[in-house]
Amino acid sequence: MRWFLIFWAGPIVFLGGWYWLSYYDINFGFLMLTRQIHDLTFQIYGEALGMPPEAIPPLVARAIAVDSLVVFAILGFRKRKPVMAWWQARQALNSSPSDLASKESLSSAP
């Protein structure tokens, strides 16, 4: 499962880092991090997809969000027994009948 998360998060971090650095033209002397390469990349993808280049980043962000939901759903499904045990223990502590009817919680009004 650890490798699954590494192979999921690695490309997201790499793409996000490249996008952010090239968008703000923080290139450290690397050609791939320049704003010109950033614009050229999205222009090529835009022509290949038949859409304006400025419409691509929101689509990528939406795809990353959906993929992340799928990954977290898989994680939740794999860890469902410990999560359910934790939830049931928490609910048992919060709604114990002895806590509701304790001497301190009863009114002393006549």
ChimeraX attribute file (.defattr): number of C-alpha atoms within 10 A of each C-alpha:
attribute: neighborCount
match mode: 1-to-1
recipient: residues
	/A:1	8
	/A:2	7
	/A:3	8
	/A:4	10
	/A:5	12
	/A:6	11
	/A:7	11
	/A:8	15
	/A:9	13
	/A:10	12
	/A:11	11
	/A:12	15
	/A:13	11
	/A:14	11
	/A:15	13
	/A:16	13
	/A:17	13
	/A:18	17
	/A:19	16
	/A:20	14
	/A:21	18
	/A:22	21
	/A:23	17
	/A:24	12
	/A:25	16
	/A:26	14
	/A:27	15
	/A:28	10
	/A:29	8
	/A:30	9
	/A:31	12
	/A:32	16
	/A:33	21
	/A:34	19
	/A:35	18
	/A:36	13
	/A:37	15
	/A:38	20
	/A:39	15
	/A:40	12
	/A:41	13
	/A:42	17
	/A:43	17
	/A:44	12
	/A:45	15
	/A:46	16
	/A:47	11
	/A:48	9
	/A:49	11
	/A:50	9
	/A:51	12
	/A:52	12
	/A:53	17
	/A:54	12
	/A:55	11
	/A:56	16
	/A:57	12
	/A:58	10
	/A:59	11
	/A:60	12
	/A:61	13
	/A:62	12
	/A:63	12
	/A:64	14
	/A:65	12
	/A:66	12
	/A:67	13
	/A:68	15
	/A:69	12
	/A:70	12
	/A:71	15
	/A:72	13
	/A:73	12
	/A:74	12
	/A:75	13
	/A:76	13
	/A:77	11
	/A:78	12
	/A:79	11
	/A:80	12
	/A:81	11
	/A:82	11
	/A:83	13
	/A:84	11
	/A:85	11
	/A:86	12
	/A:87	12
	/A:88	12
	/A:89	11
	/A:90	11
	/A:91	11
	/A:92	11
	/A:93	11
	/A:94	11
	/A:95	10
	/A:96	10
	/A:97	10
	/A:98	8
	/A:99	12
	/A:100	12
	/A:101	10
	/A:102	9
	/A:103	10
	/A:104	9
	/A:105	9
	/A:106	9
	/A:107	7
	/A:108	7
	/A:109	4
	/A:110	3
